[in-house]
Amino acid sequence: AIIVTLEESSTVFLLCSIWVYKCNICKSQITYTPVCFIVGPLQSLRTQSLHGPIPVTTFGPKACMLQNPHADPASQRLTWNKPPKSVLVIKKIRDASLLQPFKELCIFLTEVKNMIVYVEKKVLEDPAISDENFGAITKKFCVFREDLDDISNRVDFIICLGGDGTLLYASSLFQESVPPVMAFHLGSLGFLTPFKFDTYQSQVTQIIEGNAAIVLRSRLKVRVLKETWEKKARVDEKGLILTNGDVESSRKAMQYQVLNEVVVDRGPSSYLSNVDLFLDGHLITTVQGDGVIVSTPTGSTAYAVAAGASMIHPNVPAIMITPICPHSLSFRPIVVPAGVELKIMLSRDARNTAWVSFDGRKRQEICHGDSITITTSCFPLPSICFRDPVNDWFESLAECLHWNVRKKQNYLSSEDEEF
């Protein structure tokens, strides 16, 4: 084997068609004709494809994607390694209109399908749920608490009752592989919830049997690095804490999986936000305005579209960058490949801090020295389709956003054409 060691900052140029190396073992010279050539600094080489990481094809403990030799996203289908036995039911909190559908679904799952039902503790804290007839059913539930109990390897699939927010909440519960999600439209908008509850029994039965199309909604892996400063201190012989005014810095890292968007804004300040945006380590622009939205294709129909971005089908591998009220006439929304790494930091001359939120949650302040790194996650959210990924998406555009709704132009007769 030939081992060639180069400095990290070195640059390799092709000088001739035959290269000569010196063997580290026998000290003899070896001629070699290279197959490919590297030109430029080694530190600038990409470590991943521009298409983004290859998504996982196993979802939760038992679900996986049916093998497709043509790898066509339009024909991705759900299958089971073993029959599913457990289901997580997510219900919109404090919504009285969902109590009856929630009870009907849970009775069907436990009594008819013999499923183990997982429910969040705060859902059962609603006094209206604990009636005489439903009380016996609730005793069979497996109860969990957000951020305290890990259910990632216990749930075979998820059923959401509510609006799009329930799907976003389901995504936040799983930081790695996400079980298949079946979302019923019982909320206000319902862009991400294609199922109607009227025929829930046949539809749930069909999913349990493994006969369903799925769309892999890409998520963003976000790493927030916060820099904190603390005063140096020491304890003297008498046990007193002494400080000399010196401070030392430490860094705290937090990671999130985001389905819709990362929003960086100016918060309560009246000043413009002033943040630097890096792409693969290169400064591409400074955002001066109310903020910036970094979204997935799924999130392109949420906050991003309200800020003037285009709508992108969830099967398109991409990341969207959309400014919020930029103080510039030429700052238009852009779409970048899914494989790039984005980094957001406060500009050196920023007058105020910034604030960041992830799918509208976990809002926190970003100060000088902090950074937000965003890449495409390899753990997408497998959303179960009502029909297929293409028809479901266009139907949601028409029904929820009334895309291209216009009164039709009148027919022009041959007599009218003469005038």
C-alpha positions in Angstrom: 0.0 0.0 0.0 1.2 3.5 -0.7 0.6 6.1 2.0 1.0 9.8 1.1 0.9 12.3 3.9 0.1 16.0 3.1 -0.2 19.0 5.3 -3.8 20.2 5.9 -3.1 23.6 4.3 -1.1 22.3 1.4 -2.1 22.5 -2.2 -1.6 19.8 -4.8 -1.1 20.7 -8.4 -0.7 18.4 -11.4 2.8 18.9 -12.9 3.1 15.9 -15.2 1.1 12.7 -16.0 3.4 10.5 -13.9 4.0 11.1 -10.1 6.9 9.8 -8.1 6.5 8.8 -4.5 9.0 7.5 -1.9 8.0 4.4 0.0 8.2 4.9 3.8 9.1 1.3 4.3 11.7 0.3 1.8 12.7 3.9 0.8 12.5 3.0 -2.9 10.9 5.3 -5.4 7.6 4.3 -7.0 6.0 5.8 -10.1 2.3 6.2 -10.2 -0.2 7.5 -12.7 -3.1 9.1 -10.8 -6.7 8.4 -11.8 -8.0 11.8 -10.5 -6.3 15.0 -9.4 -7.0 17.3 -6.4 -6.4 20.9 -7.0 -6.8 23.5 -4.3 -6.6 23.6 -0.5 -7.5 20.3 1.2 -9.4 22.1 3.9 -12.0 23.3 1.4 -13.0 19.8 0.2 -16.6 18.9 0.8 -17.2 16.0 3.2 -20.7 15.2 1.9 -22.8 15.3 -1.3 -24.7 18.4 -2.3 -27.8 16.2 -2.4 -27.6 15.8 1.4 -27.2 12.7 3.6 -28.9 9.5 2.5 -32.1 9.3 4.7 -32.7 6.3 6.9 -35.2 3.8 5.6 -36.2 2.3 8.9 -38.8 4.2 11.0 -39.1 3.3 14.6 -38.7 -0.3 15.8 -40.8 -2.1 13.2 -41.5 0.1 10.1 -39.4 0.4 7.0 -39.7 1.5 3.4 -40.6 -1.1 0.8 -37.6 -1.8 -1.3 -37.9 0.0 -4.6 -35.3 -0.9 -7.3 -36.0 2.4 -9.2 -35.8 4.5 -6.0 -38.7 6.6 -7.2 -39.9 9.0 -4.4 -43.4 9.0 -5.9 -43.7 5.2 -5.2 -42.3 5.0 -1.7 -44.5 2.7 0.4 -44.7 1.6 4.0 -44.1 -1.9 5.1 -43.6 -3.7 8.5 -40.8 -6.0 9.6 -43.2 -7.3 12.3 -46.9 -6.5 12.9 -47.2 -3.2 14.8 -48.4 -3.5 18.5 -48.0 0.0 19.9 -49.3 3.4 18.8 -48.7 7.0 20.1 -51.9 9.1 20.0 -51.2 12.8 20.0 -54.2 15.1 20.7 -54.3 18.9 20.6 -54.5 20.1 24.2 -57.4 22.1 25.5 -59.7 21.5 22.5 -63.1 20.2 23.6 -64.1 19.3 20.0 -61.4 16.6 20.0 -62.5 14.7 23.1 -65.1 12.5 21.3 -62.8 11.6 18.3 -60.0 10.9 20.8 -62.2 8.6 22.9 -63.5 6.7 19.8 -60.1 6.2 18.4 -58.6 5.0 21.7 -61.4 2.5 22.3 -61.0 1.2 18.7 -57.3 0.8 19.1 -57.4 -1.0 22.5 -60.6 -3.0 22.3 -60.7 -3.9 18.6 -57.1 -3.9 17.5 -55.5 -4.9 20.8 -52.9 -2.1 20.5 -50.8 -0.6 23.3 -51.7 3.1 23.3 -49.2 5.7 24.5 -50.7 9.0 25.6 -49.0 12.1 27.1 -49.7 12.7 30.7 -51.0 16.3 30.2 -53.6 14.9 27.8 -55.1 12.8 30.5 -55.1 15.7 33.0 -58.1 17.1 31.2 -61.1 16.6 33.6 -63.5 16.0 30.7 -61.6 12.8 29.7 -62.0 10.9 33.0 -65.7 10.0 32.8 -67.2 6.7 34.0 -67.2 4.9 30.7 -63.8 6.0 29.5 -62.0 5.6 32.8 -61.5 1.9 32.4 -59.8 2.5 29.0 -57.4 5.1 30.3 -56.0 2.6 32.8 -54.7 0.6 29.9 -52.7 3.5 28.5 -48.9 3.9 28.7 -48.4 7.4 30.0 -45.2 9.5 29.2 -43.9 13.0 29.9 -42.2 15.2 27.3 -38.4 15.7 27.9 -38.5 13.2 30.7 -39.5 9.8 29.3 -37.9 8.2 26.2 -40.4 6.5 24.0 -38.3 6.4 20.8 -37.9 2.6 20.8 -41.4 1.8 22.1 -43.8 3.3 19.5 -44.5 1.6 16.2 -46.5 4.4 14.6 -48.1 7.7 15.5 -51.6 9.0 15.1 -52.2 12.8 15.3 -55.5 14.4 16.1 -55.6 18.1 15.4 -53.9 20.5 13.0 -50.4 20.9 11.6 -49.1 21.7 15.0 -49.6 18.2 16.3 -47.4 16.9 13.5 -44.7 19.4 14.4 -45.0 18.3 18.0 -44.7 14.6 17.1 -41.5 15.4 15.2 -40.0 17.2 18.3 -40.5 14.0 20.4 -38.1 12.0 18.3 -34.5 13.3 17.8 -33.5 10.3 15.7 -35.6 7.8 13.8 -39.3 8.8 13.7 -42.1 6.2 13.4 -44.6 6.6 10.6 -47.1 9.4 11.2 -50.8 9.3 10.3 -52.4 12.8 10.7 -56.1 13.4 10.8 -57.4 16.8 9.9 -59.2 18.1 13.0 -57.6 21.5 13.3 -57.8 24.8 11.5 -55.5 24.7 8.5 -54.6 21.0 7.9 -52.0 21.4 5.2 -50.0 18.4 6.6 -53.0 16.4 7.8 -54.5 14.6 4.8 -56.9 12.1 6.5 -60.5 12.8 7.3 -61.8 11.2 10.6 -65.1 10.0 9.2 -63.7 6.7 8.0 -60.9 6.3 10.6 -61.5 2.6 11.3 -60.8 1.4 7.7 -57.9 3.8 7.3 -56.2 2.8 10.5 -56.7 -0.9 9.6 -55.1 -0.3 6.2 -52.0 1.3 7.9 -51.7 -1.6 10.3 -51.7 -4.0 7.4 -48.9 -2.0 5.8 -50.7 -0.9 2.7 -49.9 2.9 2.4 -47.8 5.4 0.5 -45.4 7.6 2.4 -43.5 10.9 1.8 -40.2 11.4 3.6 -40.3 15.0 4.9 -36.7 16.1 5.4 -35.8 17.7 8.7 -33.0 20.1 9.7 -30.4 19.1 12.2 -29.6 22.3 14.2 -26.7 22.7 16.6 -26.7 25.8 18.8 -23.4 26.6 20.4 -23.7 29.2 23.2 -20.7 30.9 24.8 -21.0 31.6 28.5 -18.6 33.7 30.7 -18.0 33.0 34.4 -15.8 34.7 36.9 -12.8 32.8 38.1 -13.0 31.9 41.7 -10.9 30.0 44.3 -11.5 29.0 47.9 -9.0 30.1 50.5 -8.1 28.2 53.7 -11.0 29.5 55.6 -13.5 28.4 53.0 -14.1 31.9 51.6 -14.8 32.2 47.8 -12.3 34.7 46.3 -12.5 36.3 42.9 -10.0 38.6 41.2 -12.3 39.9 38.4 -11.0 37.5 35.8 -13.5 35.6 33.7 -13.3 32.4 31.8 -15.5 31.2 28.9 -17.2 27.9 28.4 -19.4 26.5 25.6 -22.7 24.7 25.8 -24.0 22.8 22.8 -27.7 22.0 22.1 -29.1 20.0 19.2 -32.6 20.0 17.7 -34.5 18.2 14.9 -36.6 20.7 13.0 -39.4 19.9 10.6 -40.6 23.3 9.4 -38.1 26.1 10.0 -35.5 27.8 12.0 -36.4 31.5 12.6 -33.8 34.0 13.7 -35.3 37.4 14.4 -34.6 40.7 16.2 -36.9 39.8 19.2 -38.2 42.7 21.3 -35.5 45.1 20.1 -36.4 48.0 17.8 -33.1 47.8 15.9 -32.6 45.8 12.7 -31.3 42.3 13.2 -27.7 42.1 11.9 -26.6 38.5 11.4 -23.9 36.9 9.2 -24.9 33.9 7.1 -22.2 31.4 6.2 -22.5 28.6 3.6 -19.9 25.8 3.9 -17.6 28.1 5.9 -17.9 31.1 3.5 -19.7 34.3 4.3 -22.4 34.8 1.7 -24.3 37.7 3.1 -25.3 39.8 6.1 -29.0 39.8 6.9 -30.2 43.3 7.9 -33.9 43.3 8.6 -36.4 41.7 10.9 -34.7 38.3 10.6 -34.2 35.3 8.4 -36.0 31.9 7.9 -34.2 28.7 7.1 -36.8 26.1 6.2 -37.2 22.7 4.8 -39.5 22.0 1.7 -42.2 21.1 4.2 -41.7 24.5 5.9 -41.9 26.3 2.6 -45.7 26.5 2.9 -45.5 27.9 6.4 -43.8 31.0 7.6 -41.6 31.1 4.5 -44.4 31.5 2.0 -45.9 34.3 4.1 -42.5 36.1 3.8 -42.5 35.7 0.0 -40.8 32.4 -0.6 -41.7 29.8 -3.2 -43.5 26.6 -2.3 -41.4 23.5 -2.8 -42.6 19.9 -2.8 -41.4 17.9 0.2 -39.6 15.4 -2.1 -37.2 18.1 -3.4 -33.9 17.9 -1.6 -33.3 21.6 -0.7 -33.0 24.2 2.0 -34.7 27.5 1.7 -33.3 30.8 3.0 -35.9 33.6 3.2 -35.3 37.1 4.7 -37.9 38.6 6.9 -38.6 42.3 5.8 -35.0 42.9 4.6 -33.9 46.5 4.4 -32.8 45.9 0.8 -34.7 45.9 -2.5 -32.6 43.1 -3.9 -32.6 40.5 -1.1 -34.7 37.8 -2.6 -35.4 34.3 -1.1 -33.0 31.6 -2.4 -32.9 27.8 -2.5 -29.6 26.0 -1.8 -28.7 22.3 -2.1 -29.7 20.0 0.8 -26.1 19.0 1.4 -24.7 22.4 2.4 -23.9 23.5 5.9 -25.3 26.8 7.0 -24.1 28.8 9.9 -25.6 31.9 11.5 -23.9 34.3 13.9 -24.4 37.8 15.2 -22.4 40.3 13.1 -19.5 42.0 15.0 -21.1 45.4 14.7 -24.7 44.2 15.6 -26.4 46.7 17.9 -28.5 44.1 19.7 -28.9 40.4 20.2 -31.0 38.0 18.1 -33.6 35.4 19.0 -34.0 31.9 17.5 -36.9 29.5 17.6 -37.3 25.9 16.2 -40.7 25.1 14.7 -42.0 27.9 16.9 -40.7 26.4 20.1 -37.6 26.4 22.4 -37.2 30.2 21.8 -33.8 31.5 23.1 -31.5 34.5 22.8 -28.4 34.5 20.6 -25.5 36.7 21.8 -22.1 37.6 20.4 -20.0 34.4 20.2 -23.0 32.1 19.8 -23.5 30.2 16.6 -26.3 28.2 14.9 -25.2 25.4 12.5 -27.9 24.0 10.2 -27.6 20.9 8.0 -30.1 18.4 6.5 -30.8 15.6 9.0 -30.6 11.9 8.0 -33.7 11.2 10.0 -36.7 12.4 8.0 -40.3 12.3 9.2 -42.2 9.5 7.3 -45.7 11.0 6.7 -48.4 8.6 5.6 -50.2 9.8 2.5 -53.9 9.6 1.8 -53.4 8.9 -1.9 -49.8 9.7 -2.9 -47.2 12.4 -2.3 -48.0 14.4 -5.5 -51.8 14.4 -5.3 -51.9 15.0 -1.6 -49.6 18.1 -1.9 -51.6 19.7 -4.8 -54.8 19.0 -3.0 -53.5 20.8 0.1 -52.4 23.8 -2.0 -55.9 24.0 -3.4 -58.0 23.4 -0.3 -55.9 25.1 2.4 -54.1 27.9 0.6 -56.6 28.3 -2.3 -53.6 28.3 -4.7 -54.5 30.0 -8.1 -58.1 30.4 -7.3 -59.6 32.9 -9.7 -62.9 33.5 -11.4 -62.7 31.9 -14.9 -62.6 34.1 -18.0 -65.8 34.0 -20.1 -65.8 32.1 -23.4 -65.2 34.3 -26.4 -67.7 33.4 -29.3 -66.9 33.7 -33.0 -69.2 36.7 -33.2 -67.3 38.5 -30.4 -64.0 37.9 -32.2 -65.2 40.0 -35.2 -65.3 43.0 -32.9 
